[in-house]
Amino acid sequence: MAYTDVKNFKTLVMLVHTCTRGRVLLYSMLCAWSLLACITPAKANMSASQKTEQAVNFIEKHGTAMALIMGDNGMSKKEKRTRLKAILEKSLNLKIMTRAIVGQYWRKMSEQQRERYSSSSRQWIVLFSANLLSSMESASFEIISANLVGNDVKVETSIKKTLDEPPLPIGWRVRFNKKEQPLLIDMYIKGLSMISAQRSEATAVVTEKGIDSLLDIIEKRLIKIKKEFNKG
């Protein structure tokens, strides 16, 4: 489920459709979109066309760099993950992403809980994303489209290894910070929002077991993914 390894990412898709807590999951996904739309919006100084152009350039730059790493057969898995991690750390807006995952529960956390959550979840997001991308072994990256979503820009891309293989659609949601710098706030694999999937699981855990249980789960998953990240 959420906060696990790359192989369990598909489980998140099934979770959204089959979980008996369907109403909770649907509500949490809608809340995730709402939170992403209102947390730290950028100043409206740029025109829509400028935003779109800069977002596309941002994704093209980082996406091409990541695709080259993913498709390098002479590079070990560990080296790929390490290089992808470096790119992701510079391109992700982890503050917005982590806050969107827990939503209303952030206000209910103590300062100590917030520190635990922020530290572990930010590390987990970066390592999870690096592991996920390193498993794709891509050699081709292409921009398909870009559209405004509120104050953000969603850029659709495709990644594939060879001409004979069907492309994997990956979407990137870009938001401009107060300095009007583009940063990623969400990633979509085959249309599934990573933030919405994580929020669904977080909501279910907190509803049933409380905030401390969620923090324990994230910290345990972080230990596990660190071990996987460091494998050759």
Secondary structure, 3 states (H helix, E strand, C coil): CCCCCHHHHHHHHHHHHHCCCHHHHHHHHHHHHHHHHHCCCCCCCCCHHHHHHHHHHHHHHHHHHHHHHHCCCCCCHHHHHHHHHHHHHHHECHHHHHHHHHCCHHHHCCHHHHHHHHHHHHHHHHHHHHHHHHCCCCCEEEEEEEEEECCEEEEEEEEECCCCCCCEEEEEEEEECCCCCEEEEEEEECCEEHHHHHHHHHHHHHHHHCHHHHHHHHHHHHHHHHHHHCCC
